[in-house]
Amino acid sequence: MKDDLFQAPDYCNLDELLSDKQKLVRDTARKWVKREVTPIIEESAQTATFPK
């Protein structure tokens, strides 16, 4: 898996509004998307197909 170079700056300082538990849920969801969804998107873009 390639390194994720995307950095999303928090321009509105929304992180300050989240609890530690909410940040954990967010980070877990981001890791899952990176692991499970991103490869499908990349492959579909390269082959010009739409995944089922």
C-alpha positions in Angstrom: 0.0 0.0 0.0 1.3 3.4 -0.9 1.9 6.1 1.7 -1.0 8.5 2.1 0.3 11.9 1.2 -3.0 13.7 1.7 -3.0 16.2 4.5 -6.3 17.9 5.4 -5.7 21.1 7.4 -8.2 21.9 10.1 -8.9 25.4 9.0 -11.9 25.8 11.3 -10.3 24.1 14.3 -13.0 21.4 14.5 -10.7 19.0 16.2 -11.0 21.1 19.4 -14.8 20.3 19.4 -14.3 16.5 19.3 -13.9 14.3 22.3 -11.1 11.7 22.4 -13.6 9.0 21.6 -14.9 10.9 18.6 -11.4 11.3 17.3 -10.8 7.6 17.7 -13.9 6.8 15.7 -12.8 9.3 13.0 -9.3 7.9 12.8 -10.5 4.3 12.7 -12.9 5.1 9.8 -10.1 6.9 7.9 -7.8 3.9 8.3 -10.6 1.5 7.1 -11.3 3.7 4.0 -7.6 3.9 3.3 -7.2 0.1 3.5 -10.5 -1.1 1.9 -11.9 1.6 -0.3 -8.9 3.5 -1.7 -7.5 0.5 -3.6 -10.8 -0.1 -5.3 -11.1 3.5 -6.3 -7.6 3.5 -7.7 -8.1 0.3 -9.7 -11.4 1.5 -11.0 -9.9 4.8 -12.2 -7.1 3.0 -14.0 -9.4 0.5 -15.7 -12.3 3.0 -16.3 -14.8 0.7 -14.6 -17.3 1.1 -11.9 -17.1 -1.3 -8.9 -20.2 -3.3 -7.9 
